[in-house]
Amino acid sequence: MLRRTFGPKRVKIREEYIKPNNEELIDLYSPPNIVRVIKERRIRWAAHVARMRKIRDVYRVCCGNLRE
């Protein structure tokens, strides 16, 4: 069923289609690594905070500058 769902992939060099092997299908279908997902979301949140104005409370807490 996975082969039908994901279908064949095209190889540009030879201009032909090949069926994905079992390891490739498992990589496509397997659930995401939870540790990697959490790290990506932390980095995304840090970038969001870095773009905030300096008077925002969240920015001040993350930068350790609480007195301003």
Buried (B, 14 or more C-beta within 10 A) or exposed (E): EEEEEBEEEEEEEEEEEEEBEEEEBEEEEEEEEEEEEEEEEEEEEEEEBEEBEEEEEEBBEBEEEEEE
